[in-house]
């Protein structure tokens, strides 16, 4: 039996219902990793840099993976992705776009900015569970992630 590594997951999505759907789907797929949430790109960068409300590094550790929505207020996912991948201390964190966008230009632009995967958000809970099962298998059981977690 494959061991699932315990790394923190950070969800950056402005839609509270989408965040809950993702968290519920992660639980349904039996992924017990700690999940943190932020609502916009500014909070995402504050979290990653342990600034402001996210200053406590123990409470807000560097995530092992980020699930990033593109269309968020304040700073959207594209801008946040660009900043993260330009930062030498953050750029190795795998980022998975999880967006309602199906636009080819978003797919191309985000891959050019260094995203690791682009997934269009499923519309049903069962489909989201299938996606989370696939993510669990790939990102937590198969690939080697930075930090040896």
C-alpha positions as CSV (number, residue, x, y, z in Angstrom):
1,X,0.0,0.0,0.0
2,X,1.3,3.4,-1.0
3,X,1.8,5.9,1.8
4,X,0.3,9.4,1.3
5,X,2.7,12.1,2.3
6,X,1.6,14.6,4.8
7,X,2.0,18.0,3.3
8,X,-0.1,21.1,3.7
9,X,-2.5,22.1,1.0
10,X,-3.3,25.8,0.4
11,X,-6.5,26.7,-1.4
12,X,-6.7,30.2,-2.9
13,X,-10.3,30.8,-4.1
14,X,-12.7,33.7,-3.5
15,X,-15.8,31.5,-3.6
16,X,-16.5,30.0,-0.2
17,X,-18.8,27.3,-1.7
18,X,-16.0,26.2,-4.1
19,X,-13.5,26.1,-1.2
20,X,-16.0,23.9,0.8
21,X,-16.6,21.7,-2.2
22,X,-12.8,21.2,-2.7
23,X,-12.3,20.4,1.1
24,X,-15.3,18.0,1.2
25,X,-14.0,16.3,-2.0
26,X,-10.5,16.0,-0.4
27,X,-12.1,14.4,2.7
28,X,-14.1,12.0,0.5
29,X,-10.9,11.0,-1.3
30,X,-9.5,10.2,2.2
31,X,-6.8,12.8,1.9
32,X,-6.2,13.9,5.5
33,X,-3.6,16.5,4.8
34,X,-4.0,19.9,6.6
35,X,-5.8,22.4,4.4
36,X,-5.5,26.1,4.7
37,X,-7.6,28.7,2.8
38,X,-7.3,32.2,1.5
39,X,-9.8,34.3,-0.5
40,X,-7.7,36.4,-2.8
41,X,-4.2,36.8,-4.4
42,X,-3.1,39.4,-1.9
43,X,-3.9,37.1,1.1
44,X,-2.2,34.2,-0.8
45,X,1.1,36.2,-1.0
46,X,0.7,37.5,2.6
47,X,0.3,33.8,3.7
48,X,3.3,32.6,1.7
49,X,5.5,35.4,3.0
50,X,4.1,35.2,6.6
51,X,3.0,38.8,6.7
52,X,0.0,40.5,8.4
53,X,-2.6,38.1,9.6
54,X,-0.4,35.2,8.5
55,X,2.7,36.1,10.4
56,X,2.7,33.0,12.6
57,X,4.8,30.5,10.7
58,X,3.7,27.6,12.8
59,X,0.1,28.3,12.2
60,X,0.6,29.2,8.5
61,X,3.5,27.0,7.3
62,X,4.7,27.0,3.7
63,X,2.3,24.7,1.8
64,X,3.5,21.7,-0.1
65,X,1.0,22.4,-2.9
66,X,-1.3,25.3,-3.9
67,X,-4.8,25.0,-5.5
68,X,-5.2,28.3,-7.2
69,X,-8.3,29.9,-8.7
70,X,-7.7,32.4,-11.5
71,X,-10.5,34.9,-11.0
72,X,-10.2,36.4,-7.6
73,X,-10.6,40.0,-6.3
74,X,-7.7,42.3,-5.2
75,X,-5.0,40.2,-7.0
76,X,-6.1,37.5,-9.4
77,X,-4.6,34.1,-9.7
78,X,-2.5,35.1,-12.8
79,X,-0.9,37.9,-11.0
80,X,-0.3,35.9,-7.9
81,X,1.2,33.0,-9.9
82,X,3.6,35.4,-11.7
83,X,4.8,36.8,-8.4
84,X,5.2,33.3,-6.7
85,X,7.1,31.9,-9.7
86,X,9.4,35.0,-9.7
87,X,10.3,34.5,-6.0
88,X,13.3,32.2,-5.5
89,X,12.0,31.0,-2.1
90,X,8.5,30.2,-3.4
91,X,8.9,29.2,-7.0
92,X,9.4,25.5,-6.2
93,X,5.9,25.1,-4.6
94,X,3.7,23.2,-7.1
95,X,0.7,25.2,-8.2
96,X,-2.4,23.6,-9.7
97,X,-4.9,25.9,-11.3
98,X,-8.4,24.9,-10.4
99,X,-10.6,27.4,-12.3
100,X,-13.9,27.7,-14.1
101,X,-12.0,29.1,-17.0
102,X,-11.7,27.0,-20.1
103,X,-10.1,29.7,-22.1
104,X,-7.1,28.5,-24.2
105,X,-5.3,31.8,-23.5
106,X,-5.5,31.2,-19.7
107,X,-4.1,27.7,-20.1
108,X,-1.2,28.9,-22.3
109,X,-0.5,31.9,-20.1
110,X,-0.5,30.1,-16.8
111,X,1.8,27.3,-18.2
112,X,4.1,30.0,-19.5
113,X,4.2,31.5,-16.0
114,X,5.2,28.1,-14.5
115,X,2.0,26.5,-13.3
116,X,2.3,22.7,-12.8
117,X,-1.2,21.7,-13.8
118,X,-4.4,23.4,-15.1
119,X,-7.7,21.8,-14.2
120,X,-11.2,23.1,-15.1
121,X,-13.3,22.9,-12.0
122,X,-15.8,20.1,-12.1
123,X,-19.4,21.2,-11.6
124,X,-20.6,18.2,-9.6
125,X,-19.4,16.9,-6.3
126,X,-18.7,13.4,-7.6
127,X,-16.6,14.8,-10.5
128,X,-14.7,17.0,-7.9
129,X,-14.0,13.8,-5.8
130,X,-12.7,12.1,-9.0
131,X,-10.4,15.1,-9.6
132,X,-9.2,15.1,-5.9
133,X,-8.6,11.3,-6.1
134,X,-6.4,11.8,-9.2
135,X,-4.6,14.7,-7.5
136,X,-4.0,12.6,-4.4
137,X,-2.6,9.7,-6.4
138,X,-0.3,11.9,-8.6
139,X,0.9,14.6,-6.2
140,X,0.9,12.7,-2.9
141,X,1.8,9.2,-3.9
142,X,3.8,9.3,-7.2
143,X,5.8,12.5,-7.6
144,X,8.7,13.7,-5.4
145,X,8.0,17.1,-4.0
146,X,10.5,19.7,-2.8
147,X,11.4,19.5,0.9
148,X,11.3,15.7,1.1
149,X,7.9,15.5,2.6
